[in-house]
Each structure stands twice: as structure tokens, then as C-alpha cells.
Amino acid sequence: MKSLVSVIISTYKRPSKVIRAINSVLNQTYKNIEILVIDDNNDKDKFRKLTQDVLQKYITEKKIIYIKHKNNKGLPAARNTGINKAKGEFISFLDDDDEFLPVKIESQLKIFKNAKDNIGLVYGAYIKKDLTLNKEIIIEPKVKGNINSILGLNKIGSPSIIMCKRSAISKIGGFDETIQFREDIDFYFRLSEYYHFAYTKEIVSKFYVHQDSMSKNYKYKLKHTLKFIKKYEVKIKKPRIRWSELQELLGKLYLLNDDKKMALISYTRAYINRPFRLSIIIRIFLLFLGKRIFGQKNNFIRYLNSLMKINDK
């Protein structure tokens, strides 16, 4: 008998988008799937009614399992609710504004079935669609195997592109509900302590970047990045490249939050741990020109990195 795959779709204030996500799961080439839609809207909110209205047909036809939170609990909690209700041997996640490509589940299951290592997670290539710029790029997978020592930044991508063994998720206790941003990095980091990761080269999902994306909220992003670093500080200070990458990220976030002093401290730490990375020196210089100039120069810095091949030093 074919393995059951549970797909968990968490939705919040996006009734106009969640139908696309559901249909992308229904259109999979692999059919032994259960779809759990976790409605994370507040019970009396207008978005609860709108969401129920657009989902009613799918509920009536039993195409989805519909679960409501009484109050908004956040994305990690919504995913955990789905995990606790799921019956599948394998679990995939899908944000309500993203979509699966038809071969997503079939191609990832094939990797699991043929794996010789202790694989806990399989991801894949994906299309990144920027709705503001009306631009699409394909992001290809790059890392696999035992990747615990390099995880700190997101080397994988959105949970919308992954599939996990249910037993692996149970071992780490699901998502940390106290981390509302970078919760995916936290999840991957803990999972990688016990399992290897693998990938398929198939394009498995389409990930949308839009105006109301949480990633645009720099204050919120800084707060939860700091929370993640505090949680794992002892473990993630080595190797030095990982610690430098995290400090470089902090430098950028501090600057975007108009805190030049902390940005300078973070970039200095990044440089001490990775002194051959020219872009850190450039960023320290640009720091004094202000965040608008800094942002405009990012493409130039990436170009320098590619020319000098210094990214991995």
C-alpha cells in the first residue's frame, strides 16, 4: 500500500489565496494524500468567515480536514496543530500563499524510498516569484547529507518546499512556538542534529514574495533572529564561518533598524571570524553612508564576491 502523505496548510488573513494552495495539492501526480487546513484567524474576525466561506465546498466534499484555532496563535503553532492531527507517514507543509508543482510529493517520496542514509527531510528546487518586481527565478538545492555544522542561515528554503518523516518531526517535538520568525531555521537546525537531509532536482514548489510578506518587517525579523541566536549561541559559534554569517546578517538587520552602533559591532565580529571576506569590509565602509545607500550597493557587493570567489573562505 502506498504511504499516506499529510499536507498541512496554515492560513491567516488570506482567503483569496488559500484556494490556489489547496488546488495545487489536489493536482499532485501522487494521490494518497490528506490535506489539513489550519485556520489561524481569530474566531470573531471577518477573515474567519471569509475563509470558511471559500473553503465550504472543499469541507462538504471532504477534500480537506478543516481545523480552526479559536484565536490567532502564529504560524509555528498552526503547523504543530496540523502535525498533531496528521495521520501520514510523511508530512509536507504549504503556506497559504504558495503552491506545489504537480510532481512535488511524488519526486520527494522517491528520494525517501531510495535513500540509504538516515534521511529525515527532503527538499527540492523551487520558483521564487517576486510579485512586486514581476520576476521569477529558479532556486536550486545545494546542500545535503549531514549539514548541521553549516545551518544558521537558511540553506534550505521555505517549509513549502520540504517533506519530512513524521517520526523525525516527532523526535524533535515539532516547531518551537516561541520563535515566530526564523522558526523554519530553528526546525531545520534541530532536525539536522539527528538526521541527514537530501534533495530532488525537480522543481517542487512556487514561493511568492509579496508586499505583505513578513520578511519585510525588519524590526520583527531582528527580534526573532536574536532569539534564535541566543537559544543556540553555544552550539553555533563554531565553525567560525557560520558565526560570521550570522553576525553579518545581524549587521544588516541592525542597519535596517537604524542602529549603526550595533551594526558596526556585528560586522566587526563577522570580520574577525572571516577576515578574507572582502564584502564585510565594504559593508563596514558603506555603513556610514546610511541604509539607503547600503541597500543600493548590495548588488555591487555580490558582484565583487563572485569575481573574487571569496564566499567560501
FIPA-921616 format. One record per residue: x, y, z of N, C-alpha, C in turn; residue in three letters; residue number from 1. Coordinates in steps of 0.1 Angstrom, whole numbers. Layout:
<recs>
nc1|nc2|nc3|cac1|cac2|cac3|cc1|cc2|cc3|aa|i
X|Y|Z|X|Y|Z|X|Y|Z|ALA|NUM
...
</recs>
This chain:
<recs>
nc1|nc2|nc3|cac1|cac2|cac3|cc1|cc2|cc3|aa|i
8|-12|0|0|0|0|9|13|0|MET|1
5|23|-8|12|35|-9|12|43|4|LYS|2
23|49|8|24|57|20|14|69|20|SER|3
8|72|31|-1|83|32|8|95|35|LEU|4
6|106|28|13|119|30|3|129|35|VAL|5
6|135|46|-2|146|51|3|160|47|SER|6
-5|168|41|-1|181|37|-8|191|46|VAL|7
0|199|54|-5|209|63|-5|223|58|ILE|8
-16|229|56|-17|242|50|-22|251|62|ILE|9
-14|260|66|-18|270|76|-22|283|69|SER|10
-34|289|74|-39|301|67|-42|311|77|THR|11
-39|324|73|-42|335|82|-44|348|73|TYR|12
-56|353|73|-60|365|66|-57|365|51|LYS|13
-58|353|45|-56|351|30|-66|342|24|ARG|14
-79|345|26|-89|337|20|-89|336|5|PRO|15
-83|347|-2|-83|347|-16|-72|339|-22|SER|16
-62|335|-14|-50|328|-18|-51|313|-15|LYS|17
-57|309|-4|-56|296|1|-62|285|-9|VAL|18
-72|289|-17|-78|280|-26|-67|275|-37|ILE|19
-59|285|-41|-48|281|-50|-39|271|-44|ARG|20
-35|272|-31|-27|263|-24|-33|249|-24|ALA|21
-46|249|-20|-53|236|-19|-54|229|-32|ILE|22
-57|236|-43|-58|230|-56|-45|225|-61|ASN|23
-34|231|-57|-21|226|-61|-18|213|-55|SER|24
-24|210|-43|-22|197|-36|-31|187|-43|VAL|25
-43|191|-46|-53|182|-52|-48|178|-66|LEU|26
-39|186|-73|-34|183|-86|-21|175|-86|ASN|27
-17|170|-75|-5|162|-74|-6|149|-82|GLN|28
5|145|-88|5|132|-95|4|120|-85|THR|29
8|122|-73|7|112|-63|-6|115|-55|TYR|30
-14|105|-53|-28|108|-49|-31|104|-34|LYS|31
-23|95|-28|-26|91|-14|-22|102|-4|ASN|32
-31|113|-4|-28|125|4|-40|129|12|ILE|33
-37|134|24|-47|140|32|-43|155|34|GLU|34
-53|164|32|-50|178|33|-56|184|46|ILE|35
-48|189|55|-53|196|67|-51|211|66|LEU|36
-62|218|66|-61|233|66|-64|238|80|VAL|37
-54|245|85|-54|251|99|-58|265|98|ILE|38
-70|269|102|-74|283|101|-70|290|114|ASP|39
-60|299|113|-54|306|124|-60|320|126|ASP|40
-71|322|120|-78|335|122|-85|335|136|ASN|41
-87|347|141|-95|348|153|-109|344|151|ASN|42
-116|339|161|-129|333|159|-140|343|154|ASP|43
-139|355|159|-149|365|156|-144|374|144|LYS|44
-133|372|139|-127|380|129|-134|379|115|ASP|45
-135|389|107|-141|388|94|-134|378|85|LYS|46
-120|376|87|-113|367|79|-117|352|82|PHE|47
-121|350|95|-126|336|98|-138|333|89|ARG|48
-148|342|88|-160|340|80|-156|339|65|LYS|49
-148|347|60|-144|347|46|-137|334|43|LEU|50
-128|329|52|-121|317|50|-130|305|50|THR|51
-139|305|59|-149|294|60|-157|293|47|GLN|52
-161|305|43|-170|306|31|-163|300|18|ASP|53
-150|304|16|-143|299|4|-140|284|5|VAL|54
-139|279|18|-135|265|20|-147|256|20|LEU|55
-159|261|21|-171|253|24|-172|241|14|GLN|56
-170|244|2|-172|233|-9|-162|222|-6|LYS|57
-150|225|-2|-139|215|0|-142|207|13|TYR|58
-148|214|23|-152|208|35|-163|198|33|ILE|59
-173|203|26|-185|195|23|-182|182|15|THR|60
-173|184|5|-169|173|-4|-158|164|3|GLU|61
-154|168|15|-144|160|23|-130|160|16|LYS|62
-127|170|9|-114|171|2|-103|176|12|LYS|63
-108|183|22|-98|188|33|-104|184|46|ILE|64
-94|184|56|-98|184|70|-96|198|75|ILE|65
-106|204|80|-106|218|84|-106|219|99|TYR|66
-95|226|104|-93|228|118|-92|242|121|ILE|67
-100|247|131|-100|261|135|-93|264|148|LYS|68
-84|274|149|-80|279|162|-90|289|167|HIS|69
-92|289|180|-102|299|185|-96|313|184|LYS|70
-83|314|186|-75|327|185|-63|325|177|ASN|71
-58|336|171|-46|335|163|-34|331|172|ASN|72
-27|321|168|-16|315|176|-2|317|169|LYS|73
-2|320|157|10|321|149|13|309|141|GLY|74
22|311|131|25|300|121|30|288|127|LEU|75
40|288|137|46|276|142|35|268|150|PRO|76
26|275|157|15|268|164|5|261|154|ALA|77
3|268|144|-7|263|134|-1|250|127|ALA|78
12|250|124|18|238|119|18|227|129|ARG|79
21|230|141|20|220|152|7|214|154|ASN|80
-4|222|152|-17|217|153|-20|206|142|THR|81
-15|210|130|-16|201|119|-8|188|121|GLY|82
4|189|126|12|177|129|5|168|139|ILE|83
-1|174|149|-8|165|159|-20|158|154|ASN|84
-26|164|144|-38|158|138|-35|149|126|LYS|85
-23|150|120|-20|143|108|-18|128|110|ALA|86
-22|120|100|-21|106|101|-10|100|92|LYS|87
-4|108|84|5|103|74|19|99|79|GLY|88
25|90|72|39|86|75|49|97|71|GLU|89
45|105|61|53|116|57|44|129|58|PHE|90
51|140|61|44|153|63|50|164|54|ILE|91
42|171|47|46|183|39|39|195|45|SER|92
45|207|43|39|219|48|37|228|35|PHE|93
27|236|36|24|246|25|18|258|31|LEU|94
25|269|29|19|282|33|8|286|24|ASP|95
-2|293|29|-14|296|21|-12|304|9|ASP|96
-1|311|8|2|320|-4|12|313|-14|ASP|97
16|301|-11|25|293|-20|17|282|-27|ASP|98
24|275|-36|17|264|-42|27|253|-46|GLU|99
23|240|-46|30|229|-50|30|228|-65|PHE|100
41|223|-71|41|219|-85|36|204|-85|LEU|101
30|199|-96|24|186|-96|32|174|-92|PRO|102
46|175|-94|54|163|-91|60|164|-77|VAL|103
57|174|-69|63|177|-57|64|164|-48|LYS|104
52|159|-44|52|148|-35|57|135|-41|ILE|105
54|132|-53|60|120|-59|75|120|-60|GLU|106
81|131|-64|95|132|-65|102|131|-52|SER|107
97|137|-41|103|136|-28|101|123|-22|GLN|108
90|116|-24|88|103|-18|98|93|-25|LEU|109
101|95|-37|111|87|-44|125|88|-38|LYS|110
129|100|-34|142|101|-27|142|94|-14|ILE|111
131|95|-6|130|88|6|131|73|4|PHE|112
124|68|-5|123|53|-7|137|48|-12|LYS|113
144|56|-19|157|51|-24|169|54|-15|ASN|114
167|61|-4|177|66|4|184|55|12|ALA|115
197|56|13|205|47|21|209|52|35|LYS|116
210|66|35|213|73|48|200|74|56|ASP|117
202|79|68|191|82|77|185|96|74|ASN|118
177|96|64|171|108|59|159|112|67|ILE|119
159|125|72|147|130|79|139|140|71|GLY|120
146|146|61|140|157|53|145|157|39|LEU|121
135|159|30|139|160|16|133|173|11|VAL|122
141|181|4|136|194|-2|139|194|-17|TYR|123
137|205|-24|139|205|-38|141|219|-44|GLY|124
142|220|-57|143|233|-63|130|239|-63|ALA|125
130|253|-64|117|260|-63|117|272|-71|TYR|126
106|277|-75|105|290|-82|102|301|-72|ILE|127
110|311|-72|108|323|-64|101|334|-72|LYS|128
89|337|-69|81|347|-77|80|360|-69|LYS|129
87|371|-74|85|384|-67|74|391|-74|ASP|130
63|393|-67|51|399|-73|53|414|-75|LEU|131
61|420|-67|64|435|-68|72|438|-81|THR|132
82|430|-83|90|432|-95|86|424|-107|LEU|133
76|415|-105|70|406|-115|82|399|-122|ASN|134
89|392|-113|101|385|-117|102|371|-111|LYS|135
106|361|-119|107|347|-114|121|342|-115|GLU|136
126|336|-105|139|329|-106|138|315|-100|ILE|137
146|306|-105|146|292|-100|158|291|-90|ILE|138
155|286|-78|165|284|-68|167|269|-67|ILE|139
180|265|-70|183|251|-70|189|247|-56|GLU|140
186|234|-52|192|230|-39|207|228|-40|PRO|141
213|230|-29|228|230|-29|234|221|-18|LYS|142
228|219|-7|234|211|4|226|199|7|VAL|143
233|188|11|227|176|15|236|168|25|LYS|144
231|157|30|239|149|39|238|155|53|GLY|145
249|154|61|250|159|74|253|174|73|ASN|146
243|182|75|246|197|73|244|205|86|ILE|147
244|198|97|242|205|110|253|216|112|ASN|148
265|214|108|276|223|110|275|236|102|SER|149
267|236|92|265|248|83|252|256|85|ILE|150
243|250|92|230|256|94|231|267|104|LEU|151
225|278|101|225|290|109|217|301|101|GLY|152
221|303|89|213|309|79|204|298|72|LEU|153
194|303|64|186|293|58|192|288|45|ASN|154
198|276|46|204|269|35|194|260|27|LYS|155
182|259|32|172|251|26|161|258|18|ILE|156
154|267|25|143|274|19|131|273|28|GLY|157
119|277|22|107|277|29|102|263|32|SER|158
95|261|43|89|248|46|79|244|35|PRO|159
75|253|26|67|249|15|74|240|5|SER|160
87|239|6|94|230|-4|99|217|2|ILE|161
96|214|15|102|203|21|91|192|23|ILE|162
97|180|26|89|168|31|97|162|42|MET|163
90|158|53|97|151|64|90|138|68|CYS|164
98|129|74|92|118|80|85|122|93|LYS|165
73|117|95|66|120|107|74|117|119|ARG|166
81|105|119|88|101|131|100|110|134|SER|167
105|117|124|116|126|126|111|139|133|ALA|168
99|144|128|93|155|134|89|153|149|ILE|169
84|141|151|80|137|165|92|137|174|SER|170
104|133|169|116|132|177|120|146|182|LYS|171
118|156|174|123|169|178|111|178|184|ILE|172
99|172|184|88|180|190|82|191|182|GLY|173
83|190|169|77|200|160|84|213|160|GLY|174
76|223|158|81|237|157|82|244|171|PHE|175
91|252|173|92|260|186|83|272|184|ASP|176
72|272|192|62|282|191|66|295|197|GLU|177
77|296|204|82|309|209|89|317|199|THR|178
94|310|188|101|317|177|91|319|165|ILE|179
87|331|164|77|334|154|83|338|140|GLN|180
96|340|140|103|343|127|116|335|128|PHE|181
120|330|116|131|320|116|128|307|123|ARG|182
115|305|124|111|292|130|114|280|121|GLU|183
116|283|108|120|272|99|135|269|101|ASP|184
143|279|104|157|276|106|159|268|119|ILE|185
152|272|129|152|265|142|148|251|140|ASP|186
137|248|132|132|235|129|143|227|122|PHE|187
149|233|111|159|225|104|171|222|112|TYR|188
175|232|121|187|230|129|185|218|138|PHE|189
174|218|145|172|207|155|170|193|147|ARG|190
164|193|136|162|181|128|176|176|123|LEU|191
185|185|120|198|181|114|207|175|125|SER|192
204|177|137|212|171|148|210|156|148|GLU|193
199|151|142|196|136|143|196|130|129|TYR|194
193|138|119|190|132|105|198|139|95|TYR|195
201|132|84|207|138|72|195|144|63|HIS|196
199|153|55|189|159|45|193|155|31|PHE|197
183|154|23|185|151|9|176|160|0|ALA|198
179|160|-13|170|168|-22|168|162|-35|TYR|199
157|166|-42|155|163|-56|157|175|-64|THR|200
162|173|-76|165|184|-85|152|189|-92|LYS|201
141|182|-90|128|186|-96|124|199|-89|GLU|202
117|208|-97|111|220|-91|99|216|-84|ILE|203
98|218|-71|87|212|-64|76|222|-60|VAL|204
80|235|-59|70|245|-54|73|258|-60|SER|205
63|267|-59|64|281|-62|62|289|-50|LYS|206
72|297|-46|72|305|-34|70|320|-38|PHE|207
60|327|-32|57|340|-36|62|350|-26|TYR|208
68|361|-31|73|372|-23|63|384|-27|VAL|209
56|389|-17|47|400|-20|48|411|-9|HIS|210
39|421|-11|40|433|-3|38|431|12|GLN|211
29|422|15|26|420|29|34|409|35|ASP|212
45|405|29|54|394|34|60|398|47|SER|213
60|389|57|66|392|70|81|395|69|MET|214
87|390|58|102|392|57|105|407|55|SER|215
95|415|52|97|429|50|98|437|64|LYS|216
93|430|74|92|436|88|106|434|94|ASN|217
115|444|93|128|443|98|129|443|113|TYR|218
121|450|120|121|450|134|118|436|140|LYS|219
107|431|134|103|417|138|113|407|135|TYR|220
119|408|123|130|399|119|142|399|128|LYS|221
146|411|132|157|413|141|154|407|155|LEU|222
143|409|160|139|404|173|140|388|173|LYS|223
135|382|163|135|367|164|148|361|159|HIS|224
155|368|151|169|364|148|178|364|161|THR|225
176|374|169|183|375|181|179|363|191|LEU|226
166|360|191|161|350|199|167|336|195|LYS|227
168|334|182|173|322|177|188|320|181|PHE|228
196|331|179|210|331|182|212|329|197|ILE|229
204|335|205|205|333|220|203|319|224|LYS|230
193|312|217|189|299|220|200|289|217|LYS|231
208|291|206|218|282|202|232|287|202|TYR|232
235|298|210|247|305|209|259|296|211|GLU|233
258|288|221|270|279|224|273|270|213|VAL|234
263|264|206|265|255|195|269|261|182|LYS|235
264|273|180|266|279|166|278|288|165|ILE|236
285|290|175|297|298|174|308|291|166|LYS|237
307|278|165|316|271|156|308|263|146|LYS|238
313|261|134|326|267|129|325|282|127|PRO|239
336|288|125|337|303|126|329|309|114|ARG|240
329|302|102|322|308|91|307|309|94|ILE|241
301|300|100|287|301|104|285|313|113|ARG|242
293|314|123|292|325|132|293|339|125|TRP|243
303|339|116|305|351|108|292|354|100|SER|244
287|344|93|275|346|85|263|352|94|GLU|245
261|347|106|251|352|114|253|366|119|LEU|246
266|369|122|269|383|126|267|393|114|GLN|247
270|388|102|268|396|90|253|399|88|GLU|248
245|389|90|231|391|89|226|401|100|LEU|249
231|399|112|227|409|123|231|423|119|LEU|250
243|424|113|247|438|110|238|444|100|GLY|251
233|437|90|224|442|80|210|445|87|LYS|252
206|437|96|193|439|103|194|451|112|LEU|253
205|453|119|206|464|128|206|477|120|TYR|254
213|477|108|213|489|100|200|492|95|LEU|255
192|482|90|178|484|86|169|489|97|LEU|256
173|487|109|166|492|121|172|505|126|ASN|257
181|511|118|188|524|122|196|523|134|ASP|258
202|512|137|211|511|148|226|508|143|ASP|259
232|519|140|246|518|134|256|513|144|LYS|260
254|516|156|264|511|166|264|496|167|LYS|261
252|490|168|252|475|169|255|469|155|MET|262
252|476|144|256|471|131|271|470|130|ALA|263
278|480|135|293|480|134|298|469|143|LEU|264
293|467|155|297|457|164|296|443|157|ILE|265
284|441|151|281|428|144|291|426|132|SER|266
293|436|124|301|434|113|316|432|117|TYR|267
320|438|128|333|436|133|335|422|137|THR|268
325|416|144|326|402|148|326|393|136|ARG|269
318|397|126|318|389|113|332|389|107|ALA|270
339|401|107|352|402|100|362|394|108|TYR|271
362|395|121|372|387|130|371|372|127|ILE|272
359|367|125|357|353|122|359|349|108|ASN|273
360|359|99|361|356|84|369|367|77|ARG|274
381|369|81|388|382|77|391|382|62|PRO|275
389|372|54|392|372|40|380|376|32|PHE|276
369|378|38|356|382|31|356|397|29|ARG|277
359|401|17|360|415|13|347|422|15|LEU|278
336|416|13|323|422|14|320|428|28|SER|279
326|421|38|323|426|52|330|440|53|ILE|280
342|441|48|350|454|49|342|465|41|ILE|281
337|461|30|329|471|22|316|475|29|ILE|282
310|465|36|297|468|43|300|478|55|ARG|283
312|475|62|315|484|73|317|499|67|ILE|284
324|500|56|326|513|50|312|519|46|PHE|285
304|511|39|291|516|35|281|519|47|LEU|286
284|513|58|276|515|70|274|530|73|LEU|287
285|538|71|285|552|74|278|560|64|PHE|288
273|554|53|266|561|42|251|561|44|LEU|289
247|552|53|232|551|56|226|539|49|GLY|290
214|535|54|208|523|49|203|524|35|LYS|291
200|535|30|195|536|16|207|533|6|ARG|292
218|540|9|230|537|1|234|523|2|ILE|293
234|518|14|238|504|17|230|495|9|PHE|294
217|496|8|208|488|0|211|488|-14|GLY|295
215|500|-20|218|501|-34|231|495|-37|GLN|296
240|493|-28|253|488|-31|253|472|-29|LYS|297
242|466|-24|243|452|-22|246|444|-35|ASN|298
240|448|-46|243|441|-58|258|442|-62|ASN|299
264|453|-60|278|455|-62|286|446|-54|PHE|300
283|444|-41|290|436|-32|289|421|-37|ILE|301
277|417|-41|276|403|-46|284|401|-58|ARG|302
285|411|-67|293|410|-79|308|409|-75|TYR|303
312|416|-66|326|415|-61|329|401|-56|LEU|304
320|396|-48|322|383|-42|323|372|-53|ASN|305
315|373|-63|316|363|-74|329|364|-82|SER|306
333|377|-84|346|379|-91|358|373|-84|LEU|307
358|375|-71|370|372|-63|369|358|-57|MET|308
357|352|-58|355|338|-53|359|337|-38|LYS|309
353|346|-31|356|347|-16|345|342|-7|ILE|310
334|338|-13|322|335|-5|325|323|5|ASN|311
333|314|1|335|302|9|348|302|17|ASP|312
354|313|18|367|314|26|364|316|41|LYS|313
</recs>
